């Protein structure tokens, strides 16, 4: 149980800087886009369509399967 917690903690700690590196590669494009929007005056606000909800059931199902598998594995190791 302690090993599983330690692995999850290590993964969470190491995953943080990765997202910063991924976002850093997109920075020049976003900065250029921001500057072009900032210099324009009296432009109408852009409306983005809402995100599709079609994939949420798959995300929930996948997450619940991963969580249940983790509970089963931890329970099996605790018993034997």
The first five atom37 places (N, CA, C, CB, O) and aatype in JSON, in Angstrom:
{
  "aatype": [20, 20, 20, 20, 20, 20, 20, 20, 20, 20, 20, 20, 20, 20, 20, 20, 20, 20, 20, 20, 20, 20, 20, 20, 20, 20, 20, 20, 20, 20, 20, 20, 20, 20, 20, 20, 20, 20, 20, 20, 20, 20, 20, 20, 20, 20, 20, 20, 20, 20, 20, 20, 20, 20, 20, 20, 20, 20, 20, 20, 20, 20, 20, 20, 20, 20, 20, 20, 20, 20, 20, 20, 20, 20, 20, 20, 20, 20, 20, 20],
  "atom_mask": [
    [1, 1, 1, 1, 1],
    [1, 1, 1, 1, 1],
    [1, 1, 1, 1, 1],
    [1, 1, 1, 1, 1],
    [1, 1, 1, 1, 1],
    [1, 1, 1, 1, 1],
    [1, 1, 1, 1, 1],
    [1, 1, 1, 1, 1],
    [1, 1, 1, 1, 1],
    [1, 1, 1, 1, 1],
    [1, 1, 1, 1, 1],
    [1, 1, 1, 1, 1],
    [1, 1, 1, 1, 1],
    [1, 1, 1, 1, 1],
    [1, 1, 1, 1, 1],
    [1, 1, 1, 1, 1],
    [1, 1, 1, 1, 1],
    [1, 1, 1, 1, 1],
    [1, 1, 1, 1, 1],
    [1, 1, 1, 1, 1],
    [1, 1, 1, 1, 1],
    [1, 1, 1, 1, 1],
    [1, 1, 1, 1, 1],
    [1, 1, 1, 1, 1],
    [1, 1, 1, 1, 1],
    [1, 1, 1, 1, 1],
    [1, 1, 1, 1, 1],
    [1, 1, 1, 1, 1],
    [1, 1, 1, 1, 1],
    [1, 1, 1, 1, 1],
    [1, 1, 1, 1, 1],
    [1, 1, 1, 1, 1],
    [1, 1, 1, 1, 1],
    [1, 1, 1, 1, 1],
    [1, 1, 1, 1, 1],
    [1, 1, 1, 1, 1],
    [1, 1, 1, 1, 1],
    [1, 1, 1, 1, 1],
    [1, 1, 1, 1, 1],
    [1, 1, 1, 1, 1],
    [1, 1, 1, 1, 1],
    [1, 1, 1, 1, 1],
    [1, 1, 1, 1, 1],
    [1, 1, 1, 1, 1],
    [1, 1, 1, 1, 1],
    [1, 1, 1, 1, 1],
    [1, 1, 1, 1, 1],
    [1, 1, 1, 1, 1],
    [1, 1, 1, 1, 1],
    [1, 1, 1, 1, 1],
    [1, 1, 1, 1, 1],
    [1, 1, 1, 1, 1],
    [1, 1, 1, 1, 1],
    [1, 1, 1, 1, 1],
    [1, 1, 1, 1, 1],
    [1, 1, 1, 1, 1],
    [1, 1, 1, 1, 1],
    [1, 1, 1, 1, 1],
    [1, 1, 1, 1, 1],
    [1, 1, 1, 1, 1],
    [1, 1, 1, 1, 1],
    [1, 1, 1, 1, 1],
    [1, 1, 1, 1, 1],
    [1, 1, 1, 1, 1],
    [1, 1, 1, 1, 1],
    [1, 1, 1, 1, 1],
    [1, 1, 1, 1, 1],
    [1, 1, 1, 1, 1],
    [1, 1, 1, 1, 1],
    [1, 1, 1, 1, 1],
    [1, 1, 1, 1, 1],
    [1, 1, 1, 1, 1],
    [1, 1, 1, 1, 1],
    [1, 1, 1, 1, 1],
    [1, 1, 1, 1, 1],
    [1, 1, 1, 1, 1],
    [1, 1, 1, 1, 1],
    [1, 1, 1, 1, 1],
    [1, 1, 1, 1, 1],
    [1, 1, 1, 1, 1]
  ],
  "atom_positions": [
    [[0.83, -1.19, 0.0], [0.0, 0.0, 0.0], [0.87, 1.26, 0.0], [-0.94, 0.0, 1.21], [0.59, 2.24, -0.68]],
    [[1.94, 1.19, 0.78], [2.84, 2.34, 0.85], [3.56, 2.53, -0.48], [3.86, 2.16, 2.0], [3.78, 3.66, -0.92]],
    [[3.92, 1.43, -1.13], [4.59, 1.53, -2.43], [3.68, 2.15, -3.48], [5.05, 0.15, -2.9], [4.11, 2.99, -4.27]],
    [[2.4, 1.73, -3.48], [1.47, 2.3, -4.45], [1.29, 3.79, -4.22], [0.11, 1.59, -4.37], [1.25, 4.57, -5.17]],
    [[1.2, 4.19, -2.96], [1.06, 5.61, -2.64], [2.32, 6.38, -3.05], [0.78, 5.81, -1.14], [2.24, 7.48, -3.58]],
    [[3.48, 5.78, -2.79], [4.74, 6.43, -3.15], [4.86, 6.57, -4.67], [5.93, 5.63, -2.6], [5.34, 7.59, -5.16]],
    [[4.44, 5.56, -5.41], [4.49, 5.64, -6.88], [3.56, 6.72, -7.4], [4.13, 4.28, -7.51], [3.93, 7.49, -8.29]],
    [[2.36, 6.78, -6.84], [1.41, 7.82, -7.27], [1.94, 9.21, -6.94], [0.03, 7.61, -6.61], [1.81, 10.14, -7.74]],
    [[2.54, 9.35, -5.76], [3.09, 10.63, -5.37], [4.25, 11.03, -6.27], [3.55, 10.58, -3.91], [4.35, 12.19, -6.68]],
    [[5.13, 10.08, -6.58], [6.26, 10.37, -7.47], [5.78, 10.75, -8.87], [7.19, 9.16, -7.55], [6.32, 11.66, -9.49]],
    [[4.76, 10.06, -9.35], [4.22, 10.38, -10.67], [3.61, 11.78, -10.68], [3.16, 9.35, -11.08], [3.81, 12.53, -11.64]],
    [[2.9, 12.14, -9.63], [2.29, 13.47, -9.56], [3.36, 14.55, -9.5], [1.37, 13.57, -8.35], [3.21, 15.61, -10.12]],
    [[4.42, 14.3, -8.76], [5.5, 15.3, -8.63], [6.24, 15.46, -9.94], [6.48, 14.9, -7.51], [6.59, 16.58, -10.33]],
    [[6.49, 14.36, -10.63], [7.26, 14.43, -11.87], [6.43, 14.9, -13.06], [7.86, 13.08, -12.18], [6.98, 15.37, -14.04]],
    [[5.11, 14.77, -12.99], [4.26, 15.16, -14.11], [4.07, 16.67, -14.2], [2.92, 14.47, -14.0], [3.74, 17.17, -15.27]],
    [[4.25, 17.39, -13.12], [4.06, 18.84, -13.13], [4.97, 19.57, -14.08], [4.25, 19.37, -11.76], [4.48, 20.35, -14.91]],
    [[6.27, 19.37, -14.01], [7.17, 20.07, -14.93], [6.97, 19.69, -16.39], [8.6, 19.81, -14.55], [7.26, 20.49, -17.28]],
    [[6.47, 18.49, -16.65], [6.26, 18.08, -18.03], [5.21, 18.96, -18.69], [5.82, 16.6, -18.09], [5.38, 19.37, -19.84]],
    [[4.14, 19.26, -17.98], [3.1, 20.11, -18.58], [3.64, 21.52, -18.84], [1.87, 20.17, -17.66], [3.23, 22.16, -19.8]],
    [[4.53, 21.99, -18.0], [5.13, 23.3, -18.23], [5.97, 23.3, -19.51], [5.98, 23.73, -17.03], [5.97, 24.28, -20.26]],
    [[6.69, 22.22, -19.76], [7.5, 22.13, -20.98], [6.61, 22.06, -22.22], [8.42, 20.9, -20.91], [6.93, 22.65, -23.25]],
    [[5.52, 21.33, -22.12], [4.62, 21.22, -23.26], [4.0, 22.57, -23.57], [3.52, 20.17, -22.98], [3.91, 22.96, -24.73]],
    [[3.58, 23.29, -22.55], [2.98, 24.6, -22.76], [4.0, 25.61, -23.25], [2.33, 25.1, -21.48], [3.64, 26.56, -23.96]],
    [[5.25, 25.45, -22.91], [6.29, 26.38, -23.32], [6.49, 26.36, -24.83], [7.6, 26.06, -22.6], [6.82, 27.38, -25.42]],
    [[6.29, 25.21, -25.46], [6.46, 25.14, -26.91], [5.37, 25.9, -27.64], [6.48, 23.7, -27.37], [5.58, 26.31, -28.78]],
    [[4.22, 26.09, -27.01], [3.12, 26.81, -27.64], [3.15, 28.31, -27.34], [1.79, 26.23, -27.2], [2.35, 29.06, -27.89]],
    [[4.05, 28.74, -26.5], [4.06, 30.12, -26.04], [4.23, 31.15, -27.15], [5.15, 30.29, -25.05], [3.46, 32.11, -27.17]],
    [[5.18, 31.02, -28.08], [5.33, 32.07, -29.1], [4.07, 32.28, -29.94], [6.49, 31.73, -30.02], [3.73, 33.41, -30.27]],
    [[3.38, 31.2, -30.28], [2.16, 31.33, -31.07], [1.08, 32.08, -30.29], [1.64, 29.94, -31.5], [0.43, 32.98, -30.82]],
    [[0.89, 31.7, -29.04], [-0.12, 32.36, -28.22], [0.23, 33.82, -27.96], [-0.3, 31.62, -26.9], [-0.64, 34.69, -27.93]],
    [[1.5, 34.08, -27.77], [1.93, 35.45, -27.52], [1.69, 36.33, -28.75], [3.42, 35.49, -27.13], [1.23, 37.46, -28.63]],
    [[1.99, 35.8, -29.92], [1.74, 36.53, -31.16], [0.24, 36.77, -31.36], [2.33, 35.77, -32.36], [-0.17, 37.85, -31.77]],
    [[-0.55, 35.75, -31.06], [-2.0, 35.89, -31.19], [-2.54, 36.93, -30.21], [-2.69, 34.53, -30.96], [-3.41, 37.73, -30.56]],
    [[-2.03, 36.92, -28.99], [-2.47, 37.89, -27.99], [-2.13, 39.31, -28.43], [-1.82, 37.59, -26.63], [-2.95, 40.22, -28.31]],
    [[-0.92, 39.49, -28.93], [-0.51, 40.83, -29.36], [-1.37, 41.32, -30.52], [0.96, 40.82, -29.76], [-1.72, 42.5, -30.57]],
    [[-1.7, 40.44, -31.45], [-2.52, 40.87, -32.58], [-3.92, 41.23, -32.12], [-2.57, 39.77, -33.65], [-4.52, 42.15, -32.67]],
    [[-4.45, 40.54, -31.15], [-5.78, 40.87, -30.63], [-5.73, 42.12, -29.77], [-6.34, 39.7, -29.83], [-6.7, 42.89, -29.75]],
    [[-4.64, 42.34, -29.08], [-4.53, 43.49, -28.19], [-4.44, 44.8, -28.97], [-3.32, 43.33, -27.28], [-4.97, 45.82, -28.54]],
    [[-3.77, 44.76, -30.11], [-3.6, 45.98, -30.88], [-4.87, 46.37, -31.63], [-2.46, 45.82, -31.85], [-5.05, 47.55, -31.95]],
    [[-5.73, 45.43, -31.92], [-6.99, 45.76, -32.59], [-7.91, 46.49, -31.63], [-7.68, 44.49, -33.13], [-7.94, 46.19, -30.43]],
    [[-8.65, 47.42, -32.15], [-9.59, 48.18, -31.32], [-11.01, 47.92, -31.82], [-9.27, 49.72, -31.35], [-11.24, 47.83, -33.03]],
    [[-11.93, 47.8, -30.91], [-13.36, 47.65, -31.18], [-13.67, 46.45, -32.07], [-13.9, 48.91, -31.83], [-14.52, 46.54, -32.96]],
    [[-13.01, 45.36, -31.85], [-13.34, 44.16, -32.59], [-14.38, 43.36, -31.8], [-12.07, 43.3, -32.87], [-14.33, 43.34, -30.57]],
    [[-15.3, 42.72, -32.47], [-16.32, 41.96, -31.74], [-15.69, 40.74, -31.07], [-17.45, 41.53, -32.69], [-14.78, 40.13, -31.62]],
    [[-16.19, 40.37, -29.89], [-15.61, 39.21, -29.21], [-15.92, 37.92, -29.97], [-16.14, 39.11, -27.78], [-17.01, 37.75, -30.51]],
    [[-14.96, 37.04, -29.99], [-15.14, 35.78, -30.68], [-15.89, 34.81, -29.78], [-13.78, 35.19, -31.11], [-15.61, 34.71, -28.59]],
    [[-16.84, 34.11, -30.35], [-17.58, 33.11, -29.59], [-17.09, 31.73, -30.03], [-19.12, 33.25, -29.81], [-17.03, 31.42, -31.22]],
    [[-16.74, 30.94, -29.07], [-16.32, 29.57, -29.37], [-17.48, 28.63, -29.08], [-15.05, 29.18, -28.55], [-18.21, 28.84, -28.11]],
    [[-17.64, 27.62, -29.88], [-18.72, 26.67, -29.63], [-18.42, 25.86, -28.37], [-18.92, 25.74, -30.85], [-17.26, 25.66, -28.03]],
    [[-19.44, 25.42, -27.68], [-19.2, 24.62, -26.48], [-18.53, 23.29, -26.82], [-20.52, 24.37, -25.72], [-18.69, 22.77, -27.93]],
    [[-17.8, 22.77, -25.88], [-17.09, 21.5, -26.1], [-18.09, 20.36, -26.26], [-16.11, 21.21, -24.93], [-19.11, 20.33, -25.56]],
    [[-17.83, 19.44, -27.16], [-18.75, 18.32, -27.33], [-18.71, 17.4, -26.11], [-18.4, 17.53, -28.6], [-17.65, 17.12, -25.56]],
    [[-19.87, 16.94, -25.71], [-19.98, 16.08, -24.54], [-19.98, 14.6, -24.93], [-21.24, 16.4, -23.76], [-20.23, 13.75, -24.07]],
    [[-19.72, 14.28, -26.18], [-19.8, 12.9, -26.64], [-18.72, 12.01, -26.03], [-19.71, 12.86, -28.15], [-18.94, 10.81, -25.86]],
    [[-17.58, 12.56, -25.7], [-16.48, 11.73, -25.19], [-16.48, 11.59, -23.68], [-15.16, 12.3, -25.63], [-15.74, 10.75, -23.16]],
    [[-17.26, 12.37, -22.96], [-17.24, 12.3, -21.5], [-17.61, 10.93, -20.96], [-18.16, 13.33, -20.92], [-16.98, 10.49, -20.0]],
    [[-18.59, 10.22, -21.51], [-18.86, 8.88, -20.99], [-17.66, 7.94, -21.12], [-20.06, 8.28, -21.7], [-17.42, 7.11, -20.25]],
    [[-16.91, 8.08, -22.21], [-15.72, 7.24, -22.38], [-14.65, 7.6, -21.35], [-15.16, 7.4, -23.8], [-13.96, 6.71, -20.83]],
    [[-14.5, 8.87, -21.07], [-13.51, 9.3, -20.08], [-13.88, 8.79, -18.7], [-13.38, 10.83, -20.07], [-13.03, 8.3, -17.96]],
    [[-15.15, 8.91, -18.35], [-15.61, 8.43, -17.05], [-15.47, 6.93, -16.95], [-17.07, 8.84, -16.8], [-15.03, 6.42, -15.91]],
    [[-15.83, 6.2, -17.99], [-15.71, 4.74, -17.98], [-14.25, 4.31, -17.85], [-16.33, 4.15, -19.26], [-13.93, 3.4, -17.08]],
    [[-13.37, 4.96, -18.59], [-11.94, 4.61, -18.51], [-11.37, 4.92, -17.14], [-11.16, 5.36, -19.56], [-10.6, 4.12, -16.6]],
    [[-11.73, 6.07, -16.58], [-11.23, 6.42, -15.25], [-11.74, 5.47, -14.18], [-11.62, 7.82, -14.91], [-10.99, 5.1, -13.27]],
    [[-13.0, 5.08, -14.27], [-13.54, 4.15, -13.27], [-12.92, 2.78, -13.4], [-15.06, 4.05, -13.39], [-12.71, 2.1, -12.4]],
    [[-12.62, 2.35, -14.63], [-11.95, 1.05, -14.79], [-10.55, 1.09, -14.22], [-11.91, 0.65, -16.27], [-10.11, 0.13, -13.59]],
    [[-9.83, 2.18, -14.44], [-8.48, 2.29, -13.87], [-8.53, 2.32, -12.34], [-7.78, 3.54, -14.4], [-7.7, 1.7, -11.68]],
    [[-9.48, 3.05, -11.79], [-9.59, 3.14, -10.33], [-9.97, 1.8, -9.73], [-10.62, 4.2, -9.94], [-9.41, 1.41, -8.71]],
    [[-10.9, 1.08, -10.36], [-11.28, -0.22, -9.83], [-10.14, -1.23, -9.95], [-12.53, -0.75, -10.54], [-9.97, -2.06, -9.07]],
    [[-9.37, -1.16, -11.02], [-8.22, -2.05, -11.16], [-7.18, -1.76, -10.08], [-7.59, -1.91, -12.56], [-6.56, -2.69, -9.55]],
    [[-6.98, -0.5, -9.76], [-6.03, -0.16, -8.7], [-6.51, -0.68, -7.36], [-5.83, 1.35, -8.63], [-5.7, -1.17, -6.57]],
    [[-7.8, -0.58, -7.08], [-8.33, -1.09, -5.81], [-8.18, -2.59, -5.75], [-9.81, -0.7, -5.65], [-7.81, -3.12, -4.7]],
    [[-8.44, -3.3, -6.83], [-8.29, -4.76, -6.86], [-6.83, -5.15, -6.64], [-8.79, -5.32, -8.19], [-6.55, -6.08, -5.88]],
    [[-5.91, -4.46, -7.31], [-4.5, -4.8, -7.15], [-4.01, -4.53, -5.71], [-3.66, -4.01, -8.14], [-3.27, -5.34, -5.15]],
    [[-4.41, -3.44, -5.15], [-4.0, -3.13, -3.79], [-4.61, -4.14, -2.82], [-4.41, -1.7, -3.4], [-3.93, -4.59, -1.89]],
    [[-5.87, -4.51, -3.02], [-6.51, -5.5, -2.17], [-5.86, -6.87, -2.29], [-7.97, -5.6, -2.5], [-5.71, -7.56, -1.29]],
    [[-5.48, -7.27, -3.5], [-4.84, -8.57, -3.72], [-3.46, -8.61, -3.06], [-4.73, -8.87, -5.23], [-3.07, -9.64, -2.5]],
    [[-2.74, -7.54, -3.12], [-1.41, -7.52, -2.48], [-1.51, -7.47, -0.96], [-0.6, -6.31, -2.98], [-0.64, -7.99, -0.26]],
    [[-2.57, -6.86, -0.45], [-2.73, -6.78, 1.01], [-3.09, -8.15, 1.57], [-3.82, -5.74, 1.39], [-2.71, -8.46, 2.7]],
    [[-3.8, -8.96, 0.81], [-4.2, -10.29, 1.3], [-3.07, -11.3, 1.24], [-5.36, -10.79, 0.5], [-2.95, -12.17, 2.11]],
    [[-2.27, -11.2, 0.23], [-1.33, -12.3, 0.1], [0.03, -11.9, -0.2], [-1.74, -13.2, -0.9], [0.9, -12.75, -0.33]]
  ]
}
